[in-house]
Every structure is written in C-alpha cells, then in structure tokens.
Amino acid sequence: MSNTARTRRVALFNDLTARYSFAEAWAYDRFVAPAVMDIRDAVVDDYLADLPQGAGVLEVGCGGGQLAHAVIEQRPDLRWVGLDASKDQIERARRRNAGHQTA
C-alpha cells in the first residue's frame, strides 16, 4: 500500500470533514447505512408524530438518503433537505429519492 493510500485510509477515520471517495461512499451506502437504519424506528418515529403538517427537516450528514426515503414514505408532506460532504452520497440520495419533492 502506498503512503498516499495509507494516509487517505487513516484520514477517513481521523478527519470527519474529509470527503468520501466514490469507493468510500459506496461502502458506507452498502454496509454502514443499513446498520444505522436498524435503529431508525426507535429514534425517528417519536419525532415524526410531533412535526406539524408540511414541516421542514434539515438532515446534516444525510449520506445516501436512506433516512429521508424511509421518512418521506411515512410523511410525504414533509419538506426534506439533506446535506453531506460527499458529492457521491448526495447523488445517491437524489437518485434514491427521485420523484419526491425536495425543498
């Protein structure tokens, strides 16, 4: 492994503001996001009931848009905006949520 690759791999875990490469974004989307979604019901459902009709939601660190997709399926009235440092993750989120109106 080159020093550049080793530095990049270590930086991924040390610098939370470092942008994901395409491969890192894919791996996150494929392996980490499903684990995060496993806890979604315990956290999100309590908040959904408290949001008024047509409320706006800002998700910082939206990844590939899995949470937005799951919530919008339950509450299509919400205006959802997702932010992520990874351009590749934003593209995944847009594709995953195509057809849903976004703010």
Secondary structure, 3 states (H helix, E strand, C coil): CCHHHHHHHHHHHHCCCCCCCHHHHHHHHHHHHHHHHCCHHHHHHHHHCCCCCCCEEEEECCCCCHHHHHHHHHCCCCEEEEECCCHHHHHHHHHHCCCCCCC
